[in-house]
């Protein structure tokens, strides 16, 4: 079973979800802005992605600049806290299973998780 961290207002997120549905994949849809992840859940997703928190940040968002998230002194914890406080800062969609994850950009990238 796959889980998608979904933003229904994002065209790439909608496209990724449609692709998975087209392939009749069993999927749990999590609107992460309405049902935020815990810090541990977000850290687990990053571990599955194999990337640092900074790589999951949308650096063109206004909040990114306002919060000065490009500051190299910020720790992983600081960046996790920023994403949890401002979920729109997270790159989307993220699709994962128990062992691995991908960022669905382009949306076809989510097909890598299919058996």
ZADO-1210 file (C-alpha; in nm, 4 decimals, padded with zeros to 6 digits):
<atoms>
<atom x="00.0000" y="00.0000" z="00.0000" code="UNK" pos="1"/>
<atom x="00.1179" y="00.3506" z="-00.0849" code="UNK" pos="2"/>
<atom x="00.0613" y="00.6792" z="00.0934" code="UNK" pos="3"/>
<atom x="00.0556" y="01.0124" z="-00.0856" code="UNK" pos="4"/>
<atom x="00.1167" y="01.3398" z="00.0951" code="UNK" pos="5"/>
<atom x="-00.1266" y="01.5331" z="-00.1183" code="UNK" pos="6"/>
<atom x="-00.2176" y="01.8951" z="-00.1749" code="UNK" pos="7"/>
<atom x="-00.5426" y="01.9035" z="-00.3745" code="UNK" pos="8"/>
<atom x="-00.4644" y="02.2589" z="-00.4919" code="UNK" pos="9"/>
<atom x="-00.1379" y="02.1453" z="-00.6562" code="UNK" pos="10"/>
<atom x="-00.1634" y="02.0285" z="-01.0176" code="UNK" pos="11"/>
<atom x="00.1413" y="01.7981" z="-00.9861" code="UNK" pos="12"/>
<atom x="-00.0080" y="01.6392" z="-00.6768" code="UNK" pos="13"/>
<atom x="-00.3428" y="01.5859" z="-00.8530" code="UNK" pos="14"/>
<atom x="-00.1654" y="01.4376" z="-01.1559" code="UNK" pos="15"/>
<atom x="00.0354" y="01.1965" z="-00.9409" code="UNK" pos="16"/>
<atom x="-00.2786" y="01.0841" z="-00.7580" code="UNK" pos="17"/>
<atom x="-00.4601" y="01.0306" z="-01.0902" code="UNK" pos="18"/>
<atom x="-00.1683" y="00.8218" z="-01.2201" code="UNK" pos="19"/>
<atom x="-00.1773" y="00.5987" z="-00.9142" code="UNK" pos="20"/>
<atom x="-00.5540" y="00.5632" z="-00.9346" code="UNK" pos="21"/>
<atom x="-00.5263" y="00.4790" z="-01.3056" code="UNK" pos="22"/>
<atom x="-00.2893" y="00.1956" z="-01.2121" code="UNK" pos="23"/>
<atom x="-00.5435" y="00.0812" z="-00.9494" code="UNK" pos="24"/>
<atom x="-00.2947" y="00.1116" z="-00.6678" code="UNK" pos="25"/>
<atom x="-00.4209" y="00.0872" z="-00.3121" code="UNK" pos="26"/>
<atom x="-00.3386" y="00.4277" z="-00.1718" code="UNK" pos="27"/>
<atom x="-00.3956" y="00.6333" z="00.1388" code="UNK" pos="28"/>
<atom x="-00.4374" y="01.0028" z="00.0625" code="UNK" pos="29"/>
<atom x="-00.3130" y="01.2406" z="00.3317" code="UNK" pos="30"/>
<atom x="-00.3893" y="01.6085" z="00.2884" code="UNK" pos="31"/>
<atom x="-00.0854" y="01.7072" z="00.4926" code="UNK" pos="32"/>
<atom x="-00.2045" y="02.0657" z="00.5297" code="UNK" pos="33"/>
<atom x="-00.5258" y="01.9559" z="00.7016" code="UNK" pos="34"/>
<atom x="-00.3762" y="01.6535" z="00.8784" code="UNK" pos="35"/>
<atom x="-00.0163" y="01.7557" z="00.9543" code="UNK" pos="36"/>
<atom x="00.2498" y="01.4936" z="01.0074" code="UNK" pos="37"/>
<atom x="00.4288" y="01.4556" z="01.3366" code="UNK" pos="38"/>
<atom x="00.7968" y="01.5374" z="01.3516" code="UNK" pos="39"/>
<atom x="00.8792" y="01.1664" z="01.3716" code="UNK" pos="40"/>
<atom x="00.6618" y="01.0901" z="01.0669" code="UNK" pos="41"/>
<atom x="00.8247" y="01.3678" z="00.8648" code="UNK" pos="42"/>
<atom x="01.1714" y="01.2492" z="00.9675" code="UNK" pos="43"/>
<atom x="01.0779" y="00.8938" z="00.8618" code="UNK" pos="44"/>
<atom x="00.9637" y="01.0196" z="00.5200" code="UNK" pos="45"/>
<atom x="01.2928" y="01.2060" z="00.4747" code="UNK" pos="46"/>
<atom x="01.4829" y="00.8907" z="00.5677" code="UNK" pos="47"/>
<atom x="01.2894" y="00.6932" z="00.3045" code="UNK" pos="48"/>
<atom x="01.3593" y="00.9666" z="00.0496" code="UNK" pos="49"/>
<atom x="01.7274" y="00.9616" z="00.1464" code="UNK" pos="50"/>
<atom x="01.7476" y="01.3401" z="00.1509" code="UNK" pos="51"/>
<atom x="01.8045" y="01.6111" z="00.4126" code="UNK" pos="52"/>
<atom x="01.5155" y="01.8331" z="00.5218" code="UNK" pos="53"/>
<atom x="01.6519" y="02.1228" z="00.3151" code="UNK" pos="54"/>
<atom x="01.5939" y="01.9224" z="-00.0057" code="UNK" pos="55"/>
<atom x="01.2209" y="01.8911" z="00.0715" code="UNK" pos="56"/>
<atom x="01.1735" y="02.2656" z="00.1111" code="UNK" pos="57"/>
<atom x="01.0076" y="02.4743" z="-00.1584" code="UNK" pos="58"/>
<atom x="01.2644" y="02.7542" z="-00.1664" code="UNK" pos="59"/>
<atom x="01.0553" y="02.9867" z="-00.3834" code="UNK" pos="60"/>
<atom x="00.7745" y="03.0151" z="-00.1266" code="UNK" pos="61"/>
<atom x="00.7352" y="03.3495" z="00.0473" code="UNK" pos="62"/>
<atom x="00.7577" y="03.1815" z="00.3882" code="UNK" pos="63"/>
<atom x="01.0944" y="03.0302" z="00.2927" code="UNK" pos="64"/>
<atom x="01.2377" y="03.3768" z="00.2436" code="UNK" pos="65"/>
<atom x="01.0521" y="03.5332" z="00.5372" code="UNK" pos="66"/>
<atom x="01.1757" y="03.2612" z="00.7735" code="UNK" pos="67"/>
<atom x="01.5294" y="03.2871" z="00.6296" code="UNK" pos="68"/>
<atom x="01.5432" y="02.9120" z="00.5770" code="UNK" pos="69"/>
<atom x="01.8491" y="02.9493" z="00.3566" code="UNK" pos="70"/>
<atom x="02.0508" y="03.0201" z="00.6720" code="UNK" pos="71"/>
<atom x="02.3250" y="02.7509" z="00.6829" code="UNK" pos="72"/>
<atom x="02.3229" y="02.7632" z="01.0644" code="UNK" pos="73"/>
<atom x="01.9760" y="02.6035" z="01.0739" code="UNK" pos="74"/>
<atom x="01.9712" y="02.2421" z="01.1877" code="UNK" pos="75"/>
<atom x="01.7642" y="01.9522" z="01.0522" code="UNK" pos="76"/>
<atom x="01.5411" y="01.9981" z="01.3568" code="UNK" pos="77"/>
<atom x="01.4924" y="02.3669" z="01.2745" code="UNK" pos="78"/>
<atom x="01.3944" y="02.2825" z="00.9174" code="UNK" pos="79"/>
<atom x="01.1581" y="02.0049" z="01.0286" code="UNK" pos="80"/>
<atom x="00.9924" y="02.2478" z="01.2687" code="UNK" pos="81"/>
<atom x="00.9546" y="02.5042" z="00.9892" code="UNK" pos="82"/>
<atom x="00.7854" y="02.2489" z="00.7606" code="UNK" pos="83"/>
<atom x="00.5555" y="02.1367" z="01.0388" code="UNK" pos="84"/>
<atom x="00.4581" y="02.4956" z="01.1199" code="UNK" pos="85"/>
<atom x="00.4251" y="02.5915" z="00.7513" code="UNK" pos="86"/>
<atom x="00.3235" y="02.2757" z="00.5601" code="UNK" pos="87"/>
<atom x="00.3052" y="02.4580" z="00.2267" code="UNK" pos="88"/>
<atom x="00.6853" y="02.4746" z="00.2422" code="UNK" pos="89"/>
<atom x="00.7020" y="02.1005" z="00.1713" code="UNK" pos="90"/>
<atom x="00.7682" y="01.9847" z="-00.1811" code="UNK" pos="91"/>
<atom x="00.4759" y="01.7841" z="-00.3130" code="UNK" pos="92"/>
<atom x="00.3550" y="01.5286" z="-00.3721" code="UNK" pos="93"/>
<atom x="00.5505" y="01.2747" z="-00.1722" code="UNK" pos="94"/>
<atom x="00.4538" y="00.9112" z="-00.2189" code="UNK" pos="95"/>
<atom x="00.5889" y="00.6326" z="-00.0017" code="UNK" pos="96"/>
<atom x="00.5504" y="00.2760" z="00.1140" code="UNK" pos="97"/>
<atom x="00.7064" y="00.1029" z="00.4125" code="UNK" pos="98"/>
<atom x="01.0596" y="00.1182" z="00.2738" code="UNK" pos="99"/>
<atom x="01.1024" y="00.3907" z="00.0149" code="UNK" pos="100"/>
<atom x="00.9636" y="00.7204" z="-00.1082" code="UNK" pos="101"/>
<atom x="00.9732" y="00.9562" z="-00.4057" code="UNK" pos="102"/>
<atom x="00.8853" y="01.3175" z="-00.4688" code="UNK" pos="103"/>
<atom x="00.6354" y="01.3169" z="-00.7556" code="UNK" pos="104"/>
<atom x="00.8065" y="01.5749" z="-00.9739" code="UNK" pos="105"/>
<atom x="00.7456" y="01.4972" z="-01.2485" code="UNK" pos="106"/>
<atom x="00.4286" y="01.3089" z="-01.1512" code="UNK" pos="107"/>
<atom x="00.5436" y="00.9972" z="-01.3417" code="UNK" pos="108"/>
<atom x="00.8165" y="00.9552" z="-01.0808" code="UNK" pos="109"/>
<atom x="00.5564" y="00.7962" z="-00.8491" code="UNK" pos="110"/>
<atom x="00.5391" y="00.4978" z="-01.0854" code="UNK" pos="111"/>
<atom x="00.8836" y="00.3950" z="-00.9571" code="UNK" pos="112"/>
<atom x="00.7097" y="00.2657" z="-00.6449" code="UNK" pos="113"/>
<atom x="00.4814" y="00.0274" z="-00.8354" code="UNK" pos="114"/>
<atom x="00.5681" y="-00.3433" z="-00.8273" code="UNK" pos="115"/>
</atoms>
